[in-house]
C-alpha cells in the first residue's frame, strides 16, 4: 500500500481540504509537514463545516494526526483551534494529536515583526498574512528558535529569549516599532507550556513504527507549489518548501516513504495577496468566477484574484514537485461559459517560453498565450460519473492533461466530498 502526499499545484487555495478529507478517511495516519496557521483547509462532513489551519485533517475523524517538525506552531492559535472544533463535537486528545518535540514555535514577537515590516514596505509589501510565519522560519534557520521541547525547561527558555530579543528588538527599533519585554514573553510561555507539552512526542519514532506495520500515511501539504520558497514566484512566496520533497524532511521520514504525490489544482487559477499572475482577469468573467467559486481566503477572508487555467505553471509544478496525478477541483464553476481559455505558453522579450521565469522582472512581464476551447452549457455540479459529464467538459479536462503532462486522478464537482469522480486511487499504487 502506498503512502500519499497531497500538495497544491498552483498558489494554494486549490480545494485541498475536501480531497484531504476524502483520503484521510482511508488513511491510518495524517501528517502536516510544513507551513503554519497561515494555511487553511475547509472540510465539509455531513453538512458540518470545519475550518482547520494547524490541525491535520485526520483529527476530525479521530485518526492519528501528527504536526511534523517542518511546521512552525503558534501554541495559542493551536489551542484556540482545538477549542473551536471541540465546540463542534470533536475532542482532540494527546492520543489523537501528536506534535513533534523539535518543531519551532511562532511567538507574539514574530507577528509583531511581520506586521511592522509589511507596513514599512509600503507598495513593495509581500502580502503576508501577518501571522509571524516568515520571522519564525527565519529564527529556525538562524538557530535562535524556541522549540516545543524547550517549553519543559525554564532555564533554556530564559537563555533563548535573551538571544531572541537581542536580535528582534534591534530590528524593531530600526522599524520604529515597540520593543518586546522578555519577562512578559517568558510568563506567556510558562503559562502555555503545560497545555502544549502533553501533545509533544518523538513523532519520527511513531512514523517508523507505522512504516513497519504497513499502515497508510497521508502527508498533508499547505499552500501551493508556486508559493514554495525556492520554486515559487519569489519573493512573493511563503517561507517553507511546499513541494512533496519536503514531506519527508518536515516529518522525520526518508524520501522513500512518500509514495504517490497527488497535486491539487482548480480548473481555473486563483491567487491571494501580492505577486505576479499572468492569466489574471480584471473583467466581468474574472468577477463571475470569483463569485461562483466563493473565492475568499479560508484564514484571511481576503478575496482571491481569479484567472484562466495556466498550464505552463501547473506543468512546472508537476515536474518540480514530482506530482504523479492531479485532483482537478471546481470544474462546476466553469459551467455556462461559451468559451474557455487555457494558457499554453508565455511571451517574453519577443520570444515564446514554456516555463515561469525565476526573475522578478520576467515574472512581471510575461504575457500569456491562450488556446480557446468551447465551453459547455450543461451543469456539472454534483456529477459523480465520467459518462455524465458534457463532452466539451471532457475535452477540456483531456486538453489540460496533455498540457500539464500528468493524468487527472480525481475530479471534484462540488464542495461535497461525495461529488467526486475517482479515476485512479492514489492509495492503491
VENPE-V478229 format. One record per helix or strand. SS is the DSSP state (hx for helix, st for strand). FROM is the first residue (numbers start at 1). TO is the last residue. If there is no record, write none. Layout:
ss=SS from=FROM to=TO
ss=SS from=FROM to=TO
//
This chain:
ss=st from=4 to=8
ss=hx from=16 to=24
ss=st from=29 to=32
ss=st from=35 to=35
ss=st from=41 to=45
ss=st from=48 to=52
ss=hx from=57 to=61
ss=st from=64 to=67
ss=st from=71 to=73
ss=hx from=75 to=86
ss=st from=97 to=100
ss=st from=104 to=105
ss=hx from=108 to=124
ss=hx from=133 to=141
ss=st from=147 to=147
ss=hx from=148 to=152
ss=hx from=154 to=174
ss=hx from=182 to=199
ss=st from=200 to=201
ss=hx from=203 to=213
ss=st from=217 to=220
ss=hx from=225 to=227
ss=hx from=245 to=249
ss=hx from=255 to=257
ss=st from=260 to=266
ss=st from=269 to=271
ss=st from=280 to=280
ss=hx from=284 to=292
ss=st from=296 to=296
ss=st from=303 to=303
ss=st from=305 to=307
ss=st from=309 to=310
ss=hx from=311 to=321
ss=st from=325 to=329
ss=hx from=331 to=334
ss=st from=339 to=348
ss=st from=351 to=353
ss=hx from=360 to=365
ss=st from=367 to=374
ss=hx from=386 to=388
ss=hx from=391 to=404
ss=st from=407 to=412
ss=st from=420 to=422
ss=hx from=426 to=428
//
